[in-house]
Amino acid sequence: MTCQQKAINLITQLQYQKGSIVSQEIYKQPTGTLTLFAFDEGQGLSEHTAPFDAFIYCLEGQVEVSLKGHPHQLKSGDLLLMPANLPHALHALSSTKILLIMFRTT
């Protein structure tokens, strides 16, 4: 589902799955994407880099985001910039839903 012609509720759009990470791309253009994630407690993404700036917006729960080894704990309502090419990792401290906003620039 995309958000082009009607409003969607970001929190209820995805359901948690036990022991898993669920994702759904809700908007995709050459200039960027919006992707929803639902992390079950304890799930995460290992350290990696991305070639573009991205924001993580925590919709519910708590997640620890490590930027170049420095931890940042986000809770519902928090927003964090992940600069392009900076190593980062995520770990859900509780069942957590986030919105990843990625900007593709040249």
N, C-alpha and C positions, 0 to 999 in steps of 0.2 A: 504494500500500500504506500502511496506517496501522499504528501500533504499539499498537492497542487490545487485541488478544488474544494477541499473541506478541511475544517479544523480536526486535528487528532489530539488525543490525550497522550502525551509522551510516557506517562507513568503506567497507564493501563495497556498501552500498545503491545508490549512484550510481557510474557510470563516467565517466571523463573523455572529452571529445570534443575532438579537435584544433581549436584556434582558437575554442573556444566556452565558454559558461557553461551548465551544466545545473542545473536546480533541480527539487526535488520537495517539495511540502508534505506532511508526514507526520502533522500533527495540526492540526486547526482547530476552534476553539470561539469563541463570542462574546467570551471573555476573553483570547484569545491564539492564537498559532500557533507551530509548529515547522517550519522549512523548511531542507532540506539544499541546499547548493550545491556544485558541483564546477567550479572555475575552471581552465582550462588556463593554463599559464604566460603571463604578459603580459596576460591578460584582466582586466577590471575593470568597475566601475560608476562612472559620473561622479557628481559631487557632487549630492546631493539631500537632502531632509529627509523625516522621517516623523513623524506626529502622536503616536506612542507610544514609550515607552522600549523598547529592544531590547538584547539581548546578542549578541555574536558569540563563538562558541566555535570555535577553530581545531582541527580534528580531525587534519589532516596538512598538511604543506607550510609555506609562509610567505606571509603577506599583509600588505600595508601598508594600514592604515586611517587615513584623515585625518579628524580631528574638528575642524571649524572651522579648517581649514588646518594643524593640528598633527599630524604623522605619528606613528603608533604601529605598530611592527612586531610582529606576532603569529606565533608558531610553535606547533607541535603542543602542545596542552594549555593554551594561553593563552585567557583569557576577558576580554572588554572590554565595558563598558557604553557604549551610544550613547544619550544622553538625547534625549527627545522634542524635535522641532523644531530640533535642532542639525545644521547642514550636515555631511554626511559623504560620503566616497568610499572605494572599495576598489580595490586593485591587487594581483593575484597575482604575487609575486616568484618563485614556482615553482608547479608544479601543486599546487593547494590545495583542500581540502574544509573547509567550515565549516558549522556549525549556527547558524541565526538563530533566536533565541528572542524573540518579540515579545509584550509585555503590552499588552492593550487596556484602557485605563481611561478613565473619563469625568471 
